[in-house]
Amino acid sequence: MLIPTLLLTAVPFLLASPTPYYPRTSSNAHPSHQLSPPYCPPRPASSAQQHAIFTAFVKTLYTDKNVTDAFENYIAVDLIEHDPFDEQGRAANEAKLSHIIPFVPSTVLRQGFDNGTGFIHLRVDEDTEPQPIALADIYRMNGTCIVEHWE
């Protein structure tokens, strides 16, 4: 009878004791801290690193609307573009989007990343359109670098 009583009296003290502090080590650091831009040409990257790089790309291009930084840091020079109306390569796409993205109000509604492929679902509010436009962009990565785009 003594052991159950001791256990019952010890439980409140165990629950009230502070959680131990374990400082973060470099192995626990956020994946984006392990690599730095520019990310092209491609270097090997884990799935977590790719996810962090893709998230940073989305912020740079779609939220900050900094087309030059997005393309120079995240997009391959020989980008494969699957839109039949766009030219191939980074330079042509950067030039085109530099005249669009900074001037068109848009909002990232959803984004995701899995198995080297990321997507963005956008709402575009153009003054010339009575209703918002929905767009989706899909990107494929090779290691640290975005190498392919579908619209």
N, C-alpha and C positions, 0 to 999 in steps of 0.2 A: 504494500500500500504506500510505502514511502517513496518509491521510484515514480509512480504516476503523479504524486503530489509535487515532487521536485520538478518534474517535466512541465506540469501545468503552471508552476510559479516561474519557471525560466522562460516560457514562451513570450510573455510581454517584453522582457528585457532583450530577447533576441530580435524581436520585431522592431524595437525602438532603437537598436544600435545603428549607427550611420553606415551607409554603403561605402565600401572602400573606394578610394580614388586611384584609378589606374591612368597615368598620363599616356597620351597618344604617342606612339612611336612612328617612325617613318614608314613602317610596313602597314600601319593603319591609316596613313594619310589618304586624303581624297585622291582618286585616280588622276584627275587633271593636273595635280601638282607634280606628277612623275614625268610628264612630257611637256614640252613647250612649243609654241608656234615658231616658225611655220611648220605645218604638219605634212607638207608635200615637198619633195617626193616621199612616198609612203615609207613608213617604218613599222616594224611589228608592234602590235598593240593588243592588249587583252580586250575582252568584251566590255568590261567596266570602263576601260580607258576610251574605247570607241564611243561608248554612250556619253561620256563626259565631253569628248571632243565634239560630237554631234550637237549636244545641248548648247555648247558654247558657240558653235556655228549658227544655230537657229537664233540665238540671242543677238549675235553680231549682225546677221543679215536682216532678220525680220522684225526684231524689236528695236535695235539701235539704228537700223537702216544704213549701216556702214558697208556698202557694197565692195569697196576697194579692199578693206581689211578682211572681209569674209572670203573674197576670192583669192587674195594673195596668201592667206594663212591656211585655208581649208580645202581649196579646190585644185585638182590636178591640172597641169598645163594642157594635157591632152584629154580633157573631160569628154566623155562620150555623152552626147546630147541626143535624146530620143524624140524630141519635138521636131517633126519634119520641116517646120518653118524657121527653125533656128540653126545657126552654123555650129560646127563642132569646135571644141576647145574652150579654154578658160577665157582668153582675151575677148573673143567675140561675144560670149555670154555676159561677161563683166561690162563691156561697153553698152550692150543693150539694156541690161538691168540698172545701170547707173542713171539712166534717163527715166526709169519707171519707179523703182522701189522707194527712193527718198521722197517722192512726190505724191504717192497714192496711199491714202489712209487704209491700213490693214491691221488685222488682229489675228494672232495665232490662237486658234480655238483648241486644237489638239495637236499633240506630237507624240511620236513613239519611236522606239529603236529596238531592234532585235536581229540577231544573227547577221550583223554587218549591214543592215538596211534600216534607214530611217525615213519617217514620213512627217509631213506638216500639213495640217488642214487649216486653211486661212479663210477669213471673212474680209472681203475687199469692199470698201464703201467709196465708189467713184461718184463724183458729182454728176457725171453724165448719165448715170444709170439710176432708174427709179427704185430698184431693189438691190440689196447687197449681192455680191457675186461670191460664190464658194469656189476655192481653188485647192488643189492638193498637189504637193510636190513629193516625189520619192527619190531618195538618194541611196547609192550603194557605196560603201567604203572598202578600200583595200588598206588594211592596217590603219594608219593614222590619217589617211587622205581620202577625200570624196572624189570618186573617179567616174561616176555615172549618174545621170539624172533623167527622170521621167516626169511628165506633167499630166 
